[in-house]
Amino acid sequence: MAKATVTVVSPPSRPVPPAAPSGGQYFAERPTASSRPGRVELTLPDVHLRLDTDAGVFSPGRVDPGTKLLLAELPPATEWPAGDVADVGCGYGAIAVTLARRLADGSSGTADGRDRTVWAVDVNERARDLCRRNAAASGVGELVRVVGPEDLPPGLSVGLIASNPPIRVGKSVLHDLCRSWMERLGPDGEAWWVVQKHLGSDSLQAWMNAQGWPTERVRSRQAYRILRSTHPG
Ligand SMILES: C[S@@+](CC[C@H](N)C(=O)[O-])C[C@H]1O[C@@H](n2cnc3c(N)ncnc32)[C@H](O)[C@@H]1O
């Protein structure tokens, strides 16, 4: 039998950088998991979606309960701050497609709904492909721009951010991500985040407030906290 060789290496002093995480993670740029196409349904009082999913993306077997709670808690589209909308870490698009449907829905009263863009941003290429396909299949392909972070236009400003952020990338990467998006938020904009309590919702809220972005807990249900951040008044 061949002898196994064991090489001991010292752990890096910093966490592994996020740019090229292992392909087994849902936030890998190119997931290595073999494709296993699936489909989930999202039923909200105002929107019903069928969304294609796959292995190697976040929550492929069901719409994440936190995502669903965030979508249920957001104010109606008529009350959203003016400007474009962003889903930071869009996955297969549950948030981005719902927001686009709300904008497109004539009954929302947003006269300019179809003039706004929903930016659906993710590092995961497979997730981006699914999100693009799901937006098109839901009739809002023209409203949703699905891009990697590196393809965002310089100087982009948005009025509303709705995000189930990638907590598992680690605190310092998460903070960089939140900072970069708070810098894109217009002066009257609002950023809505859903974070699980045991994954650090309180610490994210405290960090946001310490950065000077007033952040309140809007809703607390079961394991999830909905946070809303703004710019100082
Ligand atoms: C918790 S999942 C949420 C997915 C989807 N919005 C949902 O609710 O089902 C977070 C997503 O953020 C993505 N992500 C990780 N790092 C990112 C980054 N720097 N910029 C944008 N998205 C990122 C991951 O690939 C993952 O799809």
The ligand as an SDF file (V2000), in Angstrom:
LIG
                    3D

 27 29  0  0  0  0  0  0  0  0999 V2000
  -26.5540   34.4100    1.7980 C   0  0  0  0  0  0  0  0  0  0  0  0
  -26.4010   34.3200    0.0280 S   0  0  0  0  0  0  0  0  0  0  0  0
  -27.9110   35.1260   -0.5110 C   0  0  0  0  0  0  0  0  0  0  0  0
  -28.3350   34.7300   -1.9040 C   0  0  0  0  0  0  0  0  0  0  0  0
  -29.7040   35.2760   -2.3650 C   0  0  0  0  0  0  0  0  0  0  0  0
  -29.7660   36.7310   -2.2700 N   0  0  0  0  0  0  0  0  0  0  0  0
  -30.8180   34.6820   -1.5650 C   0  0  0  0  0  0  0  0  0  0  0  0
  -31.3730   35.3890   -0.7130 O   0  0  0  0  0  0  0  0  0  0  0  0
  -31.1310   33.5000   -1.7830 O   0  0  0  0  0  0  0  0  0  0  0  0
  -25.1440   35.5540   -0.2620 C   0  0  0  0  0  0  0  0  0  0  0  0
  -24.6390   35.6410   -1.6940 C   0  0  0  0  0  0  0  0  0  0  0  0
  -23.5920   36.6190   -1.7300 O   0  0  0  0  0  0  0  0  0  0  0  0
  -22.6560   36.2250   -2.7210 C   0  0  0  0  0  0  0  0  0  0  0  0
  -21.3920   36.9510   -2.5090 N   0  0  0  0  0  0  0  0  0  0  0  0
  -20.3030   36.5860   -1.8010 C   0  0  0  0  0  0  0  0  0  0  0  0
  -19.3590   37.5530   -1.8430 N   0  0  0  0  0  0  0  0  0  0  0  0
  -19.8740   38.5590   -2.5940 C   0  0  0  0  0  0  0  0  0  0  0  0
  -19.3940   39.8300   -3.0250 C   0  0  0  0  0  0  0  0  0  0  0  0
  -18.1900   40.2690   -2.6710 N   0  0  0  0  0  0  0  0  0  0  0  0
  -20.1860   40.5950   -3.7980 N   0  0  0  0  0  0  0  0  0  0  0  0
  -21.4040   40.1570   -4.1610 C   0  0  0  0  0  0  0  0  0  0  0  0
  -21.9140   38.9570   -3.8020 N   0  0  0  0  0  0  0  0  0  0  0  0
  -21.1580   38.1620   -3.0220 C   0  0  0  0  0  0  0  0  0  0  0  0
  -22.6010   34.7100   -2.5840 C   0  0  0  0  0  0  0  0  0  0  0  0
  -22.0710   34.1010   -3.7390 O   0  0  0  0  0  0  0  0  0  0  0  0
  -24.0690   34.3770   -2.3110 C   0  0  0  0  0  0  0  0  0  0  0  0
  -24.7430   34.0780   -3.4940 O   0  0  0  0  0  0  0  0  0  0  0  0
  1  2  1  0
  2  3  1  0
  2 10  1  0
  3  4  1  0
  4  5  1  0
  5  6  1  0
  5  7  1  0
  7  8  2  0
  7  9  1  0
 10 11  1  0
 11 12  1  0
 11 26  1  0
 12 13  1  0
 13 14  1  0
 13 24  1  0
 14 15  1  0
 14 23  1  0
 15 16  2  0
 16 17  1  0
 17 18  1  0
 17 23  2  0
 18 19  1  0
 18 20  2  0
 20 21  1  0
 21 22  2  0
 22 23  1  0
 24 25  1  0
 24 26  1  0
 26 27  1  0
M  CHG  2   2   1   9  -1
M  END
$$$$
